[in-house]
C-alpha cells in the first residue's frame, strides 16, 4: 500500500526502541499496547522533542478518549475497524505535509 515499508512492535517498549533507532515518516500506535501504552509512548516521544507524525489507533470511539490521545501528542486518531480508503488518504496527507 502506498509503497510503504512497515515495521511492527509487539509492545510499547519495543516501539519506542524502533522509533528512536529509525527515521520514520509516520507511526500508527495502538493505545492498548502491553508493557507501555500508546499514551505513555507518545508522551515520552514528545518529551524528547520527536516531531514524528503519530496516529493513535483504538477501538474506543468516545470523544473523551480521542481528546486524551490528541492532548497527549498524537496528530490524528483512528477508530477500529479502519477502512482502507480512509487509511490511504491519511497516509497520503500526513506523509506529504
VMD Tcl script that builds the backbone (N, CA, C; Angstrom):
set m [mol new atoms 291]
animate dup $m
set s [atomselect $m all]
$s set {name element resname resid chain x y z} {
  {N N UNK 1 A 0.839 -1.177 0.000}
  {CA C UNK 1 A 0.000 0.000 0.000}
  {C C UNK 1 A 0.882 1.238 0.000}
  {N N UNK 2 A 0.650 2.127 -0.895}
  {CA C UNK 2 A 1.333 3.417 -0.935}
  {C C UNK 2 A 2.853 3.314 -0.989}
  {N N UNK 3 A 3.397 2.188 -1.414}
  {CA C UNK 3 A 4.842 1.981 -1.430}
  {C C UNK 3 A 5.467 2.189 -0.053}
  {N N UNK 4 A 4.804 1.713 0.968}
  {CA C UNK 4 A 5.278 1.867 2.343}
  {C C UNK 4 A 6.122 0.669 2.758}
  {N N UNK 5 A 7.109 0.948 3.571}
  {CA C UNK 5 A 7.843 -0.090 4.269}
  {C C UNK 5 A 7.333 -0.062 5.704}
  {N N UNK 6 A 7.015 -1.223 6.242}
  {CA C UNK 6 A 6.355 -1.281 7.533}
  {C C UNK 6 A 7.175 -2.106 8.521}
  {N N UNK 7 A 7.309 -1.587 9.732}
  {CA C UNK 7 A 7.860 -2.336 10.855}
  {C C UNK 7 A 6.741 -2.470 11.876}
  {N N UNK 8 A 6.825 -3.490 12.714}
  {CA C UNK 8 A 5.834 -3.625 13.782}
  {C C UNK 8 A 6.542 -3.982 15.083}
  {N N UNK 9 A 5.882 -3.630 16.170}
  {CA C UNK 9 A 6.424 -3.898 17.501}
  {C C UNK 9 A 5.396 -4.705 18.286}
  {N N UNK 10 A 5.878 -5.564 19.175}
  {CA C UNK 10 A 4.969 -6.386 19.975}
  {C C UNK 10 A 4.496 -5.671 21.236}
  {N N UNK 11 A 5.179 -4.579 21.602}
  {CA C UNK 11 A 4.769 -3.814 22.781}
  {C C UNK 11 A 5.298 -2.387 22.681}
  {N N UNK 12 A 4.876 -1.551 23.606}
  {CA C UNK 12 A 5.264 -0.148 23.578}
  {C C UNK 12 A 6.754 0.093 23.764}
  {N N UNK 13 A 7.392 -0.713 24.582}
  {CA C UNK 13 A 8.828 -0.553 24.803}
  {C C UNK 13 A 9.604 -0.824 23.513}
  {N N UNK 14 A 9.223 -1.874 22.802}
  {CA C UNK 14 A 9.873 -2.182 21.536}
  {C C UNK 14 A 9.577 -1.091 20.505}
  {N N UNK 15 A 8.365 -0.556 20.513}
  {CA C UNK 15 A 8.007 0.532 19.595}
  {C C UNK 15 A 8.891 1.752 19.853}
  {N N UNK 16 A 9.109 2.083 21.114}
  {CA C UNK 16 A 9.971 3.210 21.461}
  {C C UNK 16 A 11.381 2.991 20.923}
  {N N UNK 17 A 11.893 1.804 21.092}
  {CA C UNK 17 A 13.231 1.476 20.598}
  {C C UNK 17 A 13.300 1.619 19.075}
  {N N UNK 18 A 12.326 1.071 18.370}
  {CA C UNK 18 A 12.312 1.169 16.905}
  {C C UNK 18 A 12.237 2.618 16.445}
  {N N UNK 19 A 11.381 3.407 17.077}
  {CA C UNK 19 A 11.230 4.811 16.690}
  {C C UNK 19 A 12.507 5.585 16.960}
  {N N UNK 20 A 13.171 5.301 18.065}
  {CA C UNK 20 A 14.414 6.010 18.383}
  {C C UNK 20 A 15.583 5.593 17.492}
  {N N UNK 21 A 15.518 4.406 16.908}
  {CA C UNK 21 A 16.614 3.901 16.073}
  {C C UNK 21 A 16.417 4.150 14.574}
  {N N UNK 22 A 15.218 4.537 14.167}
  {CA C UNK 22 A 14.912 4.682 12.746}
  {C C UNK 22 A 14.330 6.057 12.465}
  {N N UNK 23 A 14.332 6.426 11.218}
  {CA C UNK 23 A 13.759 7.710 10.800}
  {C C UNK 23 A 12.483 7.439 10.019}
  {N N UNK 24 A 11.385 7.273 10.747}
  {CA C UNK 24 A 10.091 7.003 10.146}
  {C C UNK 24 A 9.418 8.320 9.758}
  {N N UNK 25 A 8.535 8.237 8.770}
  {CA C UNK 25 A 7.717 9.385 8.393}
  {C C UNK 25 A 6.426 9.415 9.196}
  {N N UNK 26 A 5.980 8.249 9.632}
  {CA C UNK 26 A 4.672 8.129 10.244}
  {C C UNK 26 A 4.630 6.887 11.134}
  {N N UNK 27 A 3.932 6.999 12.264}
  {CA C UNK 27 A 3.774 5.849 13.157}
  {C C UNK 27 A 2.301 5.690 13.520}
  {N N UNK 28 A 1.806 4.469 13.377}
  {CA C UNK 28 A 0.472 4.109 13.840}
  {C C UNK 28 A 0.656 3.377 15.155}
  {N N UNK 29 A 0.084 3.917 16.231}
  {CA C UNK 29 A 0.345 3.413 17.574}
  {C C UNK 29 A -0.965 3.042 18.263}
  {N N UNK 30 A -1.075 1.769 18.638}
  {CA C UNK 30 A -2.255 1.301 19.356}
  {C C UNK 30 A -2.209 1.838 20.780}
  {N N UNK 31 A -3.334 2.313 21.263}
  {CA C UNK 31 A -3.377 2.859 22.620}
  {C C UNK 31 A -3.239 1.786 23.690}
  {N N UNK 32 A -3.582 0.538 23.369}
  {CA C UNK 32 A -3.593 -0.522 24.375}
  {C C UNK 32 A -2.473 -1.535 24.191}
  {N N UNK 33 A -1.279 -1.071 23.905}
  {CA C UNK 33 A -0.143 -1.991 23.790}
  {C C UNK 33 A 0.280 -2.475 25.167}
  {N N UNK 34 A 0.826 -3.696 25.233}
  {CA C UNK 34 A 1.365 -4.174 26.513}
  {C C UNK 34 A 2.693 -3.488 26.845}
  {N N UNK 35 A 3.117 -3.604 28.062}
  {CA C UNK 35 A 4.369 -3.085 28.627}
  {C C UNK 35 A 4.338 -1.559 28.752}
  {N N UNK 36 A 4.022 -0.855 27.669}
  {CA C UNK 36 A 3.923 0.601 27.681}
  {C C UNK 36 A 2.760 0.967 26.757}
  {N N UNK 37 A 1.787 1.710 27.266}
  {CA C UNK 37 A 0.631 2.068 26.442}
  {C C UNK 37 A 1.019 3.085 25.376}
  {N N UNK 38 A 0.138 3.250 24.413}
  {CA C UNK 38 A 0.362 4.244 23.371}
  {C C UNK 38 A 0.438 5.654 23.929}
  {N N UNK 39 A -0.372 5.946 24.949}
  {CA C UNK 39 A -0.322 7.278 25.572}
  {C C UNK 39 A 1.026 7.510 26.252}
  {N N UNK 40 A 1.522 6.503 26.949}
  {CA C UNK 40 A 2.841 6.628 27.589}
  {C C UNK 40 A 3.922 6.822 26.530}
  {N N UNK 41 A 3.833 6.081 25.453}
  {CA C UNK 41 A 4.822 6.160 24.383}
  {C C UNK 41 A 4.847 7.536 23.752}
  {N N UNK 42 A 3.696 8.062 23.388}
  {CA C UNK 42 A 3.673 9.363 22.720}
  {C C UNK 42 A 4.162 10.469 23.656}
  {N N UNK 43 A 3.852 10.369 24.939}
  {CA C UNK 43 A 4.332 11.383 25.892}
  {C C UNK 43 A 5.853 11.367 25.991}
  {N N UNK 44 A 6.445 10.178 26.011}
  {CA C UNK 44 A 7.913 10.075 26.036}
  {C C UNK 44 A 8.504 10.661 24.768}
  {N N UNK 45 A 7.958 10.290 23.625}
  {CA C UNK 45 A 8.492 10.779 22.356}
  {C C UNK 45 A 8.372 12.298 22.244}
  {N N UNK 46 A 7.257 12.850 22.666}
  {CA C UNK 46 A 7.095 14.309 22.603}
  {C C UNK 46 A 8.024 15.001 23.601}
  {N N UNK 47 A 8.281 14.378 24.751}
  {CA C UNK 47 A 9.215 14.973 25.719}
  {C C UNK 47 A 10.638 14.980 25.177}
  {N N UNK 48 A 10.917 14.079 24.224}
  {CA C UNK 48 A 12.221 14.035 23.545}
  {C C UNK 48 A 12.240 14.968 22.337}
  {N N UNK 49 A 11.176 15.724 22.163}
  {CA C UNK 49 A 11.018 16.654 21.034}
  {C C UNK 49 A 11.019 15.932 19.695}
  {N N UNK 50 A 10.497 14.722 19.697}
  {CA C UNK 50 A 10.375 13.946 18.467}
  {C C UNK 50 A 9.177 14.482 17.689}
  {N N UNK 51 A 9.401 14.919 16.458}
  {CA C UNK 51 A 8.333 15.521 15.654}
  {C C UNK 51 A 7.661 14.527 14.706}
  {N N UNK 52 A 7.933 13.240 14.889}
  {CA C UNK 52 A 7.315 12.203 14.077}
  {C C UNK 52 A 5.800 12.346 14.097}
  {N N UNK 53 A 5.181 12.206 12.944}
  {CA C UNK 53 A 3.722 12.222 12.879}
  {C C UNK 53 A 3.219 10.887 13.435}
  {N N UNK 54 A 2.315 10.972 14.430}
  {CA C UNK 54 A 1.835 9.773 15.111}
  {C C UNK 54 A 0.319 9.720 15.107}
  {N N UNK 55 A -0.195 8.542 14.765}
  {CA C UNK 55 A -1.630 8.310 14.682}
  {C C UNK 55 A -2.017 7.302 15.761}
  {N N UNK 56 A -2.945 7.695 16.618}
  {CA C UNK 56 A -3.473 6.783 17.635}
  {C C UNK 56 A -4.469 5.840 16.978}
  {N N UNK 57 A -4.389 4.566 17.353}
  {CA C UNK 57 A -5.309 3.549 16.867}
  {C C UNK 57 A -6.009 2.952 18.089}
  {N N UNK 58 A -7.339 2.910 18.034}
  {CA C UNK 58 A -8.069 2.370 19.181}
  {C C UNK 58 A -9.460 1.909 18.779}
  {N N UNK 59 A -10.000 0.992 19.546}
  {CA C UNK 59 A -11.391 0.587 19.369}
  {C C UNK 59 A -12.327 1.561 20.089}
  {N N UNK 60 A -11.770 2.412 20.952}
  {CA C UNK 60 A -12.584 3.382 21.688}
  {C C UNK 60 A -12.958 4.534 20.768}
  {N N UNK 61 A -14.254 4.776 20.631}
  {CA C UNK 61 A -14.723 5.827 19.732}
  {C C UNK 61 A -15.228 7.060 20.472}
  {N N UNK 62 A -15.181 7.039 21.803}
  {CA C UNK 62 A -15.742 8.177 22.532}
  {C C UNK 62 A -14.836 9.401 22.450}
  {N N UNK 63 A -15.454 10.558 22.534}
  {CA C UNK 63 A -14.743 11.836 22.368}
  {C C UNK 63 A -13.715 12.085 23.475}
  {N N UNK 64 A -13.966 11.586 24.690}
  {CA C UNK 64 A -13.010 11.787 25.787}
  {C C UNK 64 A -11.693 11.068 25.506}
  {N N UNK 65 A -11.767 9.834 25.011}
  {CA C UNK 65 A -10.559 9.064 24.696}
  {C C UNK 65 A -9.810 9.722 23.545}
  {N N UNK 66 A -10.541 10.192 22.554}
  {CA C UNK 66 A -9.927 10.875 21.415}
  {C C UNK 66 A -9.220 12.148 21.877}
  {N N UNK 67 A -9.893 12.949 22.697}
  {CA C UNK 67 A -9.293 14.189 23.209}
  {C C UNK 67 A -8.059 13.894 24.049}
  {N N UNK 68 A -8.116 12.849 24.876}
  {CA C UNK 68 A -6.969 12.471 25.698}
  {C C UNK 68 A -5.762 12.139 24.823}
  {N N UNK 69 A -5.991 11.386 23.755}
  {CA C UNK 69 A -4.900 10.997 22.852}
  {C C UNK 69 A -4.317 12.210 22.131}
  {N N UNK 70 A -5.176 13.069 21.617}
  {CA C UNK 70 A -4.691 14.249 20.893}
  {C C UNK 70 A -3.961 15.206 21.839}
  {N N UNK 71 A -4.457 15.358 23.054}
  {CA C UNK 71 A -3.794 16.215 24.043}
  {C C UNK 71 A -2.449 15.646 24.486}
  {N N UNK 72 A -2.313 14.334 24.434}
  {CA C UNK 72 A -1.044 13.690 24.817}
  {C C UNK 72 A 0.032 13.897 23.760}
  {N N UNK 73 A -0.372 14.210 22.520}
  {CA C UNK 73 A 0.619 14.469 21.479}
  {C C UNK 73 A 0.404 13.765 20.161}
  {N N UNK 74 A -0.653 12.968 20.058}
  {CA C UNK 74 A -0.943 12.335 18.777}
  {C C UNK 74 A -1.411 13.389 17.783}
  {N N UNK 75 A -1.112 13.166 16.511}
  {CA C UNK 75 A -1.531 14.080 15.458}
  {C C UNK 75 A -2.911 13.748 14.911}
  {N N UNK 76 A -3.307 12.490 15.036}
  {CA C UNK 76 A -4.568 12.040 14.467}
  {C C UNK 76 A -5.034 10.823 15.259}
  {N N UNK 77 A -6.320 10.518 15.141}
  {CA C UNK 77 A -6.926 9.409 15.889}
  {C C UNK 77 A -7.804 8.598 14.951}
  {N N UNK 78 A -7.555 7.307 14.874}
  {CA C UNK 78 A -8.377 6.406 14.063}
  {C C UNK 78 A -9.039 5.372 14.956}
  {N N UNK 79 A -10.311 5.118 14.682}
  {CA C UNK 79 A -11.069 4.119 15.423}
  {C C UNK 79 A -11.175 2.848 14.589}
  {N N UNK 80 A -10.890 1.716 15.243}
  {CA C UNK 80 A -11.015 0.413 14.588}
  {C C UNK 80 A -12.487 0.080 14.400}
  {N N UNK 81 A -12.863 -0.629 13.368}
  {CA C UNK 81 A -12.027 -1.052 12.240}
  {C C UNK 81 A -11.750 0.130 11.319}
  {N N UNK 82 A -10.617 0.102 10.668}
  {CA C UNK 82 A -10.185 1.199 9.808}
  {C C UNK 82 A -10.442 0.820 8.345}
  {N N UNK 83 A -11.130 1.687 7.643}
  {CA C UNK 83 A -11.413 1.451 6.228}
  {C C UNK 83 A -10.150 1.719 5.411}
  {N N UNK 84 A -9.899 0.870 4.428}
  {CA C UNK 84 A -8.688 1.002 3.612}
  {C C UNK 84 A -8.603 2.367 2.931}
  {N N UNK 85 A -9.709 2.877 2.411}
  {CA C UNK 85 A -9.661 4.176 1.741}
  {C C UNK 85 A -9.343 5.301 2.726}
  {N N UNK 86 A -9.841 5.198 3.940}
  {CA C UNK 86 A -9.541 6.180 4.980}
  {C C UNK 86 A -8.046 6.152 5.316}
  {N N UNK 87 A -7.494 4.964 5.421}
  {CA C UNK 87 A -6.075 4.795 5.719}
  {C C UNK 87 A -5.211 5.347 4.588}
  {N N UNK 88 A -5.585 5.057 3.363}
  {CA C UNK 88 A -4.831 5.531 2.202}
  {C C UNK 88 A -4.784 7.052 2.152}
  {N N UNK 89 A -5.921 7.689 2.359}
  {CA C UNK 89 A -5.987 9.157 2.339}
  {C C UNK 89 A -5.147 9.735 3.473}
  {N N UNK 90 A -5.248 9.159 4.651}
  {CA C UNK 90 A -4.480 9.645 5.797}
  {C C UNK 90 A -2.980 9.530 5.550}
  {N N UNK 91 A -2.529 8.393 5.063}
  {CA C UNK 91 A -1.100 8.213 4.776}
  {C C UNK 91 A -0.638 9.238 3.750}
  {N N UNK 92 A -1.395 9.402 2.709}
  {CA C UNK 92 A -1.038 10.363 1.665}
  {C C UNK 92 A -0.955 11.787 2.238}
  {N N UNK 93 A -1.952 12.181 3.020}
  {CA C UNK 93 A -1.968 13.530 3.587}
  {C C UNK 93 A -0.856 13.773 4.601}
  {N N UNK 94 A -0.621 12.815 5.481}
  {CA C UNK 94 A 0.367 13.023 6.533}
  {C C UNK 94 A 1.809 12.910 6.041}
  {N N UNK 95 A 2.055 12.121 5.006}
  {CA C UNK 95 A 3.420 11.994 4.527}
  {C C UNK 95 A 3.786 13.060 3.489}
  {N N UNK 96 A 2.793 13.758 2.974}
  {CA C UNK 96 A 3.091 14.822 2.014}
  {C C UNK 96 A 3.125 16.184 2.673}
  {N N UNK 97 A 2.704 16.267 3.931}
  {CA C UNK 97 A 2.659 17.556 4.640}
  {C C UNK 97 A 4.027 17.968 5.128}
}
mol reanalyze $m
mol bondsrecalc $m
mol representation Tube
mol addrep $m
